[in-house]
């Protein structure tokens, strides 16, 4: 084994304290960027029913920053627990915890509490029943559980409901999708929104029930012609990174166990769909990019958990060097921010 590969596995992939060290560094980087300037407060008029009641609690920038930092750690924890629960990555590693922390600390947009974070919690949580449905003779219970979680995600960010058909595709890939599963998922989502409707009737605000659904019909295709040079650079880096890892992981996973292959194939499918949806709703929301980054973090962790050549090691350092560059660009305000 090459010396660079052996050192990388020992110090980065399997390092005992690397997760703790990165967590401290990420907190420090987030605090430094937060102190560097004021956060721009976004309205999030397209959020679900619950957010307008929660938003006033995050009006203070310090509380919003603290909540966003906690949210990033929750996302990292869910991704890490997903790997541990189903043993998707055979190597014992902290990368599924580390990578999301880094990805969600590079841009000031993720320093504020946003409804997308809460929606991502439940979307990631919905992956657990999806994986549990693998080769089950009675998968409808898991379909119901996943649909309920997706419905709750939609209560915070209405666009999450558009991911339900993708979960049906995932259940087909898990070989557990049946007509009963389809019906159970509809009942699960319907139950969530029936409860929301009942609550709004009780509060005398029944007219507001259909308001969030109106945003789904409002396409606002990204106008790439209006992008600045910095926006083109950062957007290009994100798309190249996403597509590169989709291809690399697809090739690498062919030698892994069946469940891992299916799950990674499903992640690739969802990421591609979210990229398309981000272009369709680009001027309205960044939810699709947020969920894509959360899923991408697992692909990156998987790919680098079992490095086999020094070129993979060098590419890891190159990518994280690019992450540092993106952070510095926003910290020192060398170029206009992406948003």
Buried (B, 14 or more C-beta within 10 A) or exposed (E): EEEBBEEBBEEBBBBEEBBEEBBEBBBEBBEEBBEEEEBEEBEBEBBBBBBBEBBEEBEEBEEBBBBBBEBBBBBBBBBBBBBEEBEBBEBEBBBBBBBBBBBBBBBBBBBBBBBBBBBBBBBBBBBBBBBBBBEBEEBBBBBBBBBBBBBBBBBBBBBBBBBBEBBBBBBEBBBBBBEBBBEBBBBBBBBBBEEBBEEBEEEEEEEEBEBBEEBBEEEEEBEEEEBEEBBEBBBEBBEEBBBBBBEBBBEBBEEBEEBBBBBBBBBBBBBBBBBEBBBBBBEBBBBBBBBBBBBBBBBBBBBBBBBEEBEBBEBBEEBBEEBEEBBEBBBEEEBEBBE
